Amino acid sequence: MNNPYVLFWAALILGSIFWYGFLVFYVGAKAGREIRVMTKTLGAAKARDQVGK
């Protein structure tokens, strides 16, 4: 395992797996927060519309 090409490609593969995992969790967390805000906003708008009827 002292071959520099093997080490280089192993680092690239492991780095890309880490980066992909980070992006999956980062985008998922942001989407989860946005969905929570959107449901609160839509719920408040629905309640406001029902009060006016």
mmCIF file as Biopython writes it, N, C-alpha, C and O atoms, coordinates in Angstrom:
data_model
#
loop_
_atom_site.group_PDB
_atom_site.id
_atom_site.type_symbol
_atom_site.label_atom_id
_atom_site.label_alt_id
_atom_site.label_comp_id
_atom_site.label_asym_id
_atom_site.label_entity_id
_atom_site.label_seq_id
_atom_site.pdbx_PDB_ins_code
_atom_site.Cartn_x
_atom_site.Cartn_y
_atom_site.Cartn_z
_atom_site.occupancy
_atom_site.B_iso_or_equiv
_atom_site.auth_seq_id
_atom_site.auth_asym_id
_atom_site.pdbx_PDB_model_num
ATOM 1   N N  . MET A ? 1  ? 0.828   -1.194 0.000  1.0 0.0 1  A 1 
ATOM 2   C CA . MET A ? 1  ? 0.000   0.000  0.000  1.0 0.0 1  A 1 
ATOM 3   C C  . MET A ? 1  ? 0.866   1.250  0.000  1.0 0.0 1  A 1 
ATOM 4   O O  . MET A ? 1  ? 0.366   2.335  0.298  1.0 0.0 1  A 1 
ATOM 5   N N  . ASN A ? 2  ? 2.118   1.135  -0.317 1.0 0.0 2  A 1 
ATOM 6   C CA . ASN A ? 2  ? 3.001   2.291  -0.369 1.0 0.0 2  A 1 
ATOM 7   C C  . ASN A ? 2  ? 2.990   2.966  -1.730 1.0 0.0 2  A 1 
ATOM 8   O O  . ASN A ? 2  ? 3.650   3.988  -1.922 1.0 0.0 2  A 1 
ATOM 9   N N  . ASN A ? 3  ? 2.253   2.410  -2.670 1.0 0.0 3  A 1 
ATOM 10  C CA . ASN A ? 3  ? 2.169   2.987  -3.999 1.0 0.0 3  A 1 
ATOM 11  C C  . ASN A ? 3  ? 1.450   4.330  -3.918 1.0 0.0 3  A 1 
ATOM 12  O O  . ASN A ? 3  ? 0.323   4.387  -3.426 1.0 0.0 3  A 1 
ATOM 13  N N  . PRO A ? 4  ? 2.079   5.428  -4.393 1.0 0.0 4  A 1 
ATOM 14  C CA . PRO A ? 4  ? 1.438   6.738  -4.273 1.0 0.0 4  A 1 
ATOM 15  C C  . PRO A ? 4  ? 0.128   6.838  -5.054 1.0 0.0 4  A 1 
ATOM 16  O O  . PRO A ? 4  ? -0.767  7.581  -4.652 1.0 0.0 4  A 1 
ATOM 17  N N  . TYR A ? 5  ? 0.001   6.118  -6.143 1.0 0.0 5  A 1 
ATOM 18  C CA . TYR A ? 5  ? -1.245  6.159  -6.914 1.0 0.0 5  A 1 
ATOM 19  C C  . TYR A ? 5  ? -2.399  5.537  -6.133 1.0 0.0 5  A 1 
ATOM 20  O O  . TYR A ? 5  ? -3.526  6.029  -6.172 1.0 0.0 5  A 1 
ATOM 21  N N  . VAL A ? 6  ? -2.104  4.463  -5.432 1.0 0.0 6  A 1 
ATOM 22  C CA . VAL A ? 6  ? -3.144  3.818  -4.623 1.0 0.0 6  A 1 
ATOM 23  C C  . VAL A ? 6  ? -3.569  4.758  -3.493 1.0 0.0 6  A 1 
ATOM 24  O O  . VAL A ? 6  ? -4.761  4.900  -3.219 1.0 0.0 6  A 1 
ATOM 25  N N  . LEU A ? 7  ? -2.619  5.383  -2.854 1.0 0.0 7  A 1 
ATOM 26  C CA . LEU A ? 7  ? -2.938  6.329  -1.785 1.0 0.0 7  A 1 
ATOM 27  C C  . LEU A ? 7  ? -3.726  7.529  -2.323 1.0 0.0 7  A 1 
ATOM 28  O O  . LEU A ? 7  ? -4.677  7.991  -1.693 1.0 0.0 7  A 1 
ATOM 29  N N  . PHE A ? 8  ? -3.319  8.022  -3.489 1.0 0.0 8  A 1 
ATOM 30  C CA . PHE A ? 8  ? -4.013  9.154  -4.096 1.0 0.0 8  A 1 
ATOM 31  C C  . PHE A ? 8  ? -5.460  8.803  -4.401 1.0 0.0 8  A 1 
ATOM 32  O O  . PHE A ? 8  ? -6.369  9.555  -4.053 1.0 0.0 8  A 1 
ATOM 33  N N  . TRP A ? 9  ? -5.678  7.661  -5.053 1.0 0.0 9  A 1 
ATOM 34  C CA . TRP A ? 9  ? -7.045  7.279  -5.419 1.0 0.0 9  A 1 
ATOM 35  C C  . TRP A ? 9  ? -7.879  6.903  -4.196 1.0 0.0 9  A 1 
ATOM 36  O O  . TRP A ? 9  ? -9.085  7.147  -4.168 1.0 0.0 9  A 1 
ATOM 37  N N  . ALA A ? 10 ? -7.250  6.318  -3.199 1.0 0.0 10 A 1 
ATOM 38  C CA . ALA A ? 10 ? -7.967  6.008  -1.967 1.0 0.0 10 A 1 
ATOM 39  C C  . ALA A ? 10 ? -8.414  7.301  -1.281 1.0 0.0 10 A 1 
ATOM 40  O O  . ALA A ? 10 ? -9.532  7.385  -0.773 1.0 0.0 10 A 1 
ATOM 41  N N  . ALA A ? 11 ? -7.535  8.304  -1.270 1.0 0.0 11 A 1 
ATOM 42  C CA . ALA A ? 11 ? -7.896  9.589  -0.671 1.0 0.0 11 A 1 
ATOM 43  C C  . ALA A ? 11 ? -9.017  10.251 -1.467 1.0 0.0 11 A 1 
ATOM 44  O O  . ALA A ? 11 ? -9.934  10.823 -0.877 1.0 0.0 11 A 1 
ATOM 45  N N  . LEU A ? 12 ? -8.958  10.182 -2.793 1.0 0.0 12 A 1 
ATOM 46  C CA . LEU A ? 12 ? -10.020 10.761 -3.615 1.0 0.0 12 A 1 
ATOM 47  C C  . LEU A ? 12 ? -11.357 10.067 -3.386 1.0 0.0 12 A 1 
ATOM 48  O O  . LEU A ? 12 ? -12.389 10.726 -3.259 1.0 0.0 12 A 1 
ATOM 49  N N  . ILE A ? 13 ? -11.339 8.760  -3.335 1.0 0.0 13 A 1 
ATOM 50  C CA . ILE A ? 13 ? -12.580 8.006  -3.134 1.0 0.0 13 A 1 
ATOM 51  C C  . ILE A ? 13 ? -13.161 8.282  -1.756 1.0 0.0 13 A 1 
ATOM 52  O O  . ILE A ? 13 ? -14.357 8.546  -1.633 1.0 0.0 13 A 1 
ATOM 53  N N  . LEU A ? 14 ? -12.346 8.224  -0.736 1.0 0.0 14 A 1 
ATOM 54  C CA . LEU A ? 14 ? -12.833 8.482  0.614  1.0 0.0 14 A 1 
ATOM 55  C C  . LEU A ? 14 ? -13.301 9.926  0.775  1.0 0.0 14 A 1 
ATOM 56  O O  . LEU A ? 14 ? -14.300 10.189 1.445  1.0 0.0 14 A 1 
ATOM 57  N N  . GLY A ? 15 ? -12.578 10.854 0.160  1.0 0.0 15 A 1 
ATOM 58  C CA . GLY A ? 15 ? -12.992 12.253 0.213  1.0 0.0 15 A 1 
ATOM 59  C C  . GLY A ? 15 ? -14.318 12.489 -0.484 1.0 0.0 15 A 1 
ATOM 60  O O  . GLY A ? 15 ? -15.152 13.257 -0.003 1.0 0.0 15 A 1 
ATOM 61  N N  . SER A ? 16 ? -14.514 11.826 -1.621 1.0 0.0 16 A 1 
ATOM 62  C CA . SER A ? 16 ? -15.780 12.007 -2.340 1.0 0.0 16 A 1 
ATOM 63  C C  . SER A ? 16 ? -16.935 11.374 -1.582 1.0 0.0 16 A 1 
ATOM 64  O O  . SER A ? 16 ? -18.040 11.916 -1.594 1.0 0.0 16 A 1 
ATOM 65  N N  . ILE A ? 17 ? -16.711 10.248 -0.926 1.0 0.0 17 A 1 
ATOM 66  C CA . ILE A ? 17 ? -17.762 9.632  -0.104 1.0 0.0 17 A 1 
ATOM 67  C C  . ILE A ? 17 ? -18.116 10.547 1.064  1.0 0.0 17 A 1 
ATOM 68  O O  . ILE A ? 17 ? -19.292 10.732 1.377  1.0 0.0 17 A 1 
ATOM 69  N N  . PHE A ? 18 ? -17.106 11.114 1.702  1.0 0.0 18 A 1 
ATOM 70  C CA . PHE A ? 18 ? -17.354 12.043 2.808  1.0 0.0 18 A 1 
ATOM 71  C C  . PHE A ? 18 ? -18.119 13.271 2.321  1.0 0.0 18 A 1 
ATOM 72  O O  . PHE A ? 18 ? -19.082 13.696 2.960  1.0 0.0 18 A 1 
ATOM 73  N N  . TRP A ? 19 ? -17.697 13.843 1.195  1.0 0.0 19 A 1 
ATOM 74  C CA . TRP A ? 19 ? -18.344 15.037 0.652  1.0 0.0 19 A 1 
ATOM 75  C C  . TRP A ? 19 ? -19.801 14.750 0.296  1.0 0.0 19 A 1 
ATOM 76  O O  . TRP A ? 19 ? -20.676 15.558 0.608  1.0 0.0 19 A 1 
ATOM 77  N N  . TYR A ? 20 ? -20.074 13.635 -0.339 1.0 0.0 20 A 1 
ATOM 78  C CA . TYR A ? 20 ? -21.433 13.267 -0.709 1.0 0.0 20 A 1 
ATOM 79  C C  . TYR A ? 20 ? -22.299 13.092 0.542  1.0 0.0 20 A 1 
ATOM 80  O O  . TYR A ? 20 ? -23.432 13.571 0.589  1.0 0.0 20 A 1 
ATOM 81  N N  . GLY A ? 21 ? -21.769 12.412 1.539  1.0 0.0 21 A 1 
ATOM 82  C CA . GLY A ? 21 ? -22.512 12.231 2.788  1.0 0.0 21 A 1 
ATOM 83  C C  . GLY A ? 21 ? -22.797 13.556 3.468  1.0 0.0 21 A 1 
ATOM 84  O O  . GLY A ? 21 ? -23.903 13.776 3.962  1.0 0.0 21 A 1 
ATOM 85  N N  . PHE A ? 22 ? -21.813 14.438 3.498  1.0 0.0 22 A 1 
ATOM 86  C CA . PHE A ? 22 ? -22.011 15.758 4.083  1.0 0.0 22 A 1 
ATOM 87  C C  . PHE A ? 22 ? -23.118 16.513 3.356  1.0 0.0 22 A 1 
ATOM 88  O O  . PHE A ? 22 ? -23.989 17.104 3.994  1.0 0.0 22 A 1 
ATOM 89  N N  . LEU A ? 23 ? -23.089 16.495 2.030  1.0 0.0 23 A 1 
ATOM 90  C CA . LEU A ? 23 ? -24.103 17.211 1.260  1.0 0.0 23 A 1 
ATOM 91  C C  . LEU A ? 23 ? -25.494 16.632 1.472  1.0 0.0 23 A 1 
ATOM 92  O O  . LEU A ? 23 ? -26.468 17.379 1.560  1.0 0.0 23 A 1 
ATOM 93  N N  . VAL A ? 24 ? -25.599 15.316 1.555  1.0 0.0 24 A 1 
ATOM 94  C CA . VAL A ? 24 ? -26.903 14.685 1.777  1.0 0.0 24 A 1 
ATOM 95  C C  . VAL A ? 24 ? -27.497 15.160 3.101  1.0 0.0 24 A 1 
ATOM 96  O O  . VAL A ? 24 ? -28.667 15.539 3.157  1.0 0.0 24 A 1 
ATOM 97  N N  . PHE A ? 25 ? -26.703 15.141 4.158  1.0 0.0 25 A 1 
ATOM 98  C CA . PHE A ? 25 ? -27.212 15.565 5.465  1.0 0.0 25 A 1 
ATOM 99  C C  . PHE A ? 25 ? -27.436 17.073 5.525  1.0 0.0 25 A 1 
ATOM 100 O O  . PHE A ? 25 ? -28.401 17.523 6.143  1.0 0.0 25 A 1 
ATOM 101 N N  . TYR A ? 26 ? -26.576 17.853 4.905  1.0 0.0 26 A 1 
ATOM 102 C CA . TYR A ? 26 ? -26.718 19.313 4.922  1.0 0.0 26 A 1 
ATOM 103 C C  . TYR A ? 26 ? -27.987 19.740 4.184  1.0 0.0 26 A 1 
ATOM 104 O O  . TYR A ? 26 ? -28.777 20.527 4.705  1.0 0.0 26 A 1 
ATOM 105 N N  . VAL A ? 27 ? -28.177 19.226 2.988  1.0 0.0 27 A 1 
ATOM 106 C CA . VAL A ? 27 ? -29.362 19.575 2.208  1.0 0.0 27 A 1 
ATOM 107 C C  . VAL A ? 27 ? -30.618 19.038 2.890  1.0 0.0 27 A 1 
ATOM 108 O O  . VAL A ? 27 ? -31.649 19.710 2.889  1.0 0.0 27 A 1 
ATOM 109 N N  . GLY A ? 28 ? -30.550 17.850 3.467  1.0 0.0 28 A 1 
ATOM 110 C CA . GLY A ? 28 ? -31.698 17.298 4.182  1.0 0.0 28 A 1 
ATOM 111 C C  . GLY A ? 28 ? -32.082 18.137 5.383  1.0 0.0 28 A 1 
ATOM 112 O O  . GLY A ? 28 ? -33.267 18.353 5.635  1.0 0.0 28 A 1 
ATOM 113 N N  . ALA A ? 29 ? -31.100 18.611 6.122  1.0 0.0 29 A 1 
ATOM 114 C CA . ALA A ? 29 ? -31.383 19.444 7.297  1.0 0.0 29 A 1 
ATOM 115 C C  . ALA A ? 29 ? -31.998 20.775 6.879  1.0 0.0 29 A 1 
ATOM 116 O O  . ALA A ? 29 ? -32.959 21.240 7.492  1.0 0.0 29 A 1 
ATOM 117 N N  . LYS A ? 30 ? -31.444 21.389 5.835  1.0 0.0 30 A 1 
ATOM 118 C CA . LYS A ? 30 ? -32.015 22.650 5.356  1.0 0.0 30 A 1 
ATOM 119 C C  . LYS A ? 30 ? -33.434 22.449 4.846  1.0 0.0 30 A 1 
ATOM 120 O O  . LYS A ? 30 ? -34.306 23.279 5.100  1.0 0.0 30 A 1 
ATOM 121 N N  . ALA A ? 31 ? -33.673 21.372 4.140  1.0 0.0 31 A 1 
ATOM 122 C CA . ALA A ? 31 ? -35.013 21.098 3.623  1.0 0.0 31 A 1 
ATOM 123 C C  . ALA A ? 31 ? -35.987 20.849 4.770  1.0 0.0 31 A 1 
ATOM 124 O O  . ALA A ? 31 ? -37.128 21.308 4.721  1.0 0.0 31 A 1 
ATOM 125 N N  . GLY A ? 32 ? -35.556 20.134 5.791  1.0 0.0 32 A 1 
ATOM 126 C CA . GLY A ? 32 ? -36.416 19.884 6.944  1.0 0.0 32 A 1 
ATOM 127 C C  . GLY A ? 32 ? -36.822 21.165 7.637  1.0 0.0 32 A 1 
ATOM 128 O O  . GLY A ? 32 ? -37.984 21.329 8.009  1.0 0.0 32 A 1 
ATOM 129 N N  . ARG A ? 33 ? -35.870 22.085 7.818  1.0 0.0 33 A 1 
ATOM 130 C CA . ARG A ? 33 ? -36.195 23.372 8.436  1.0 0.0 33 A 1 
ATOM 131 C C  . ARG A ? 33 ? -37.168 24.164 7.563  1.0 0.0 33 A 1 
ATOM 132 O O  . ARG A ? 33 ? -38.109 24.778 8.067  1.0 0.0 33 A 1 
ATOM 133 N N  . GLU A ? 34 ? -36.932 24.143 6.258  1.0 0.0 34 A 1 
ATOM 134 C CA . GLU A ? 34 ? -37.809 24.897 5.359  1.0 0.0 34 A 1 
ATOM 135 C C  . GLU A ? 34 ? -39.219 24.306 5.329  1.0 0.0 34 A 1 
ATOM 136 O O  . GLU A ? 34 ? -40.195 25.052 5.256  1.0 0.0 34 A 1 
ATOM 137 N N  . ILE A ? 35 ? -39.337 23.000 5.382  1.0 0.0 35 A 1 
ATOM 138 C CA . ILE A ? 35 ? -40.658 22.360 5.401  1.0 0.0 35 A 1 
ATOM 139 C C  . ILE A ? 35 ? -41.406 22.738 6.669  1.0 0.0 35 A 1 
ATOM 140 O O  . ILE A ? 35 ? -42.605 23.011 6.627  1.0 0.0 35 A 1 
ATOM 141 N N  . ARG A ? 36 ? -40.696 22.755 7.809  1.0 0.0 36 A 1 
ATOM 142 C CA . ARG A ? 36 ? -41.341 23.166 9.061  1.0 0.0 36 A 1 
ATOM 143 C C  . ARG A ? 36 ? -41.864 24.593 8.966  1.0 0.0 36 A 1 
ATOM 144 O O  . ARG A ? 36 ? -42.996 24.864 9.366  1.0 0.0 36 A 1 
ATOM 145 N N  . VAL A ? 37 ? -41.055 25.506 8.442  1.0 0.0 37 A 1 
ATOM 146 C CA . VAL A ? 37 ? -41.481 26.905 8.301  1.0 0.0 37 A 1 
ATOM 147 C C  . VAL A ? 37 ? -42.659 26.999 7.339  1.0 0.0 37 A 1 
ATOM 148 O O  . VAL A ? 37 ? -43.608 27.741 7.593  1.0 0.0 37 A 1 
ATOM 149 N N  . MET A ? 38 ? -42.608 26.258 6.243  1.0 0.0 38 A 1 
ATOM 150 C CA . MET A ? 38 ? -43.679 26.316 5.254  1.0 0.0 38 A 1 
ATOM 151 C C  . MET A ? 38 ? -44.987 25.793 5.826  1.0 0.0 38 A 1 
ATOM 152 O O  . MET A ? 38 ? -46.042 26.377 5.577  1.0 0.0 38 A 1 
ATOM 153 N N  . THR A ? 39 ? -44.940 24.699 6.592  1.0 0.0 39 A 1 
ATOM 154 C CA . THR A ? 39 ? -46.179 24.173 7.161  1.0 0.0 39 A 1 
ATOM 155 C C  . THR A ? 39 ? -46.762 25.138 8.195  1.0 0.0 39 A 1 
ATOM 156 O O  . THR A ? 39 ? -47.982 25.286 8.279  1.0 0.0 39 A 1 
ATOM 157 N N  . LYS A ? 40 ? -45.908 25.794 8.982  1.0 0.0 40 A 1 
ATOM 158 C CA . LYS A ? 40 ? -46.408 26.791 9.932  1.0 0.0 40 A 1 
ATOM 159 C C  . LYS A ? 40 ? -47.054 27.957 9.193  1.0 0.0 40 A 1 
ATOM 160 O O  . LYS A ? 40 ? -48.119 28.433 9.585  1.0 0.0 40 A 1 
ATOM 161 N N  . THR A ? 41 ? -46.411 28.412 8.131  1.0 0.0 41 A 1 
ATOM 162 C CA . THR A ? 41 ? -46.947 29.533 7.358  1.0 0.0 41 A 1 
ATOM 163 C C  . THR A ? 41 ? -48.276 29.170 6.719  1.0 0.0 41 A 1 
ATOM 164 O O  . THR A ? 41 ? -49.229 29.948 6.767  1.0 0.0 41 A 1 
ATOM 165 N N  . LEU A ? 42 ? -48.338 27.991 6.122  1.0 0.0 42 A 1 
ATOM 166 C CA . LEU A ? 42 ? -49.581 27.567 5.479  1.0 0.0 42 A 1 
ATOM 167 C C  . LEU A ? 42 ? -50.689 27.324 6.504  1.0 0.0 42 A 1 
ATOM 168 O O  . LEU A ? 42 ? -51.853 27.628 6.245  1.0 0.0 42 A 1 
ATOM 169 N N  . GLY A ? 43 ? -50.328 26.779 7.664  1.0 0.0 43 A 1 
ATOM 170 C CA . GLY A ? 43 ? -51.320 26.579 8.718  1.0 0.0 43 A 1 
ATOM 171 C C  . GLY A ? 43 ? -51.871 27.897 9.231  1.0 0.0 43 A 1 
ATOM 172 O O  . GLY A ? 43 ? -53.071 28.017 9.479  1.0 0.0 43 A 1 
ATOM 173 N N  . ALA A ? 44 ? -51.004 28.883 9.389  1.0 0.0 44 A 1 
ATOM 174 C CA . ALA A ? 44 ? -51.454 30.200 9.853  1.0 0.0 44 A 1 
ATOM 175 C C  . ALA A ? 44 ? -52.340 30.852 8.801  1.0 0.0 44 A 1 
ATOM 176 O O  . ALA A ? 44 ? -53.343 31.479 9.144  1.0 0.0 44 A 1 
ATOM 177 N N  . ALA A ? 45 ? -51.988 30.715 7.530  1.0 0.0 45 A 1 
ATOM 178 C CA . ALA A ? 45 ? -52.803 31.291 6.471  1.0 0.0 45 A 1 
ATOM 179 C C  . ALA A ? 45 ? -54.171 30.612 6.398  1.0 0.0 45 A 1 
ATOM 180 O O  . ALA A ? 45 ? -55.186 31.272 6.174  1.0 0.0 45 A 1 
ATOM 181 N N  . LYS A ? 46 ? -54.192 29.311 6.586  1.0 0.0 46 A 1 
ATOM 182 C CA . LYS A ? 46 ? -55.471 28.577 6.560  1.0 0.0 46 A 1 
ATOM 183 C C  . LYS A ? 46 ? -56.345 28.999 7.736  1.0 0.0 46 A 1 
ATOM 184 O O  . LYS A ? 46 ? -57.547 29.204 7.568  1.0 0.0 46 A 1 
ATOM 185 N N  . ALA A ? 47 ? -55.760 29.132 8.917  1.0 0.0 47 A 1 
ATOM 186 C CA . ALA A ? 47 ? -56.511 29.559 10.094 1.0 0.0 47 A 1 
ATOM 187 C C  . ALA A ? 47 ? -57.034 30.973 9.906  1.0 0.0 47 A 1 
ATOM 188 O O  . ALA A ? 47 ? -58.160 31.277 10.301 1.0 0.0 47 A 1 
ATOM 189 N N  . ARG A ? 48 ? -56.232 31.834 9.310  1.0 0.0 48 A 1 
ATOM 190 C CA . ARG A ? 48 ? -56.654 33.215 9.064  1.0 0.0 48 A 1 
ATOM 191 C C  . ARG A ? 48 ? -57.813 33.256 8.065  1.0 0.0 48 A 1 
ATOM 192 O O  . ARG A ? 48 ? -58.749 34.038 8.227  1.0 0.0 48 A 1 
ATOM 193 N N  . ASP A ? 49 ? -57.745 32.415 7.040  1.0 0.0 49 A 1 
ATOM 194 C CA . ASP A ? 49 ? -58.823 32.369 6.042  1.0 0.0 49 A 1 
ATOM 195 C C  . ASP A ? 49 ? -60.121 31.826 6.648  1.0 0.0 49 A 1 
ATOM 196 O O  . ASP A ? 49 ? -61.205 32.287 6.293  1.0 0.0 49 A 1 
ATOM 197 N N  . GLN A ? 50 ? -60.020 30.862 7.549  1.0 0.0 50 A 1 
ATOM 198 C CA . GLN A ? 50 ? -61.230 30.264 8.143  1.0 0.0 50 A 1 
ATOM 199 C C  . GLN A ? 50 ? -61.886 31.224 9.121  1.0 0.0 50 A 1 
ATOM 200 O O  . GLN A ? 50 ? -63.106 31.200 9.279  1.0 0.0 50 A 1 
ATOM 201 N N  . VAL A ? 51 ? -61.108 32.058 9.772  1.0 0.0 51 A 1 
ATOM 202 C CA . VAL A ? 51 ? -61.672 33.034 10.716 1.0 0.0 51 A 1 
ATOM 203 C C  . VAL A ? 51 ? -62.476 34.070 9.958  1.0 0.0 51 A 1 
ATOM 204 O O  . VAL A ? 51 ? -63.500 34.542 10.454 1.0 0.0 51 A 1 
ATOM 205 N N  . GLY A ? 52 ? -62.032 34.432 8.766  1.0 0.0 52 A 1 
ATOM 206 C CA . GLY A ? 52 ? -62.708 35.452 7.987  1.0 0.0 52 A 1 
ATOM 207 C C  . GLY A ? 52 ? -64.035 34.987 7.395  1.0 0.0 52 A 1 
ATOM 208 O O  . GLY A ? 52 ? -64.822 35.819 6.943  1.0 0.0 52 A 1 
ATOM 209 N N  . LYS A ? 53 ? -64.301 33.702 7.385  1.0 0.0 53 A 1 
ATOM 210 C CA . LYS A ? 53 ? -65.537 33.192 6.761  1.0 0.0 53 A 1 
ATOM 211 C C  . LYS A ? 53 ? -66.716 33.277 7.714  1.0 0.0 53 A 1 
ATOM 212 O O  . LYS A ? 53 ? -67.829 32.892 7.355  1.0 0.0 53 A 1 
#
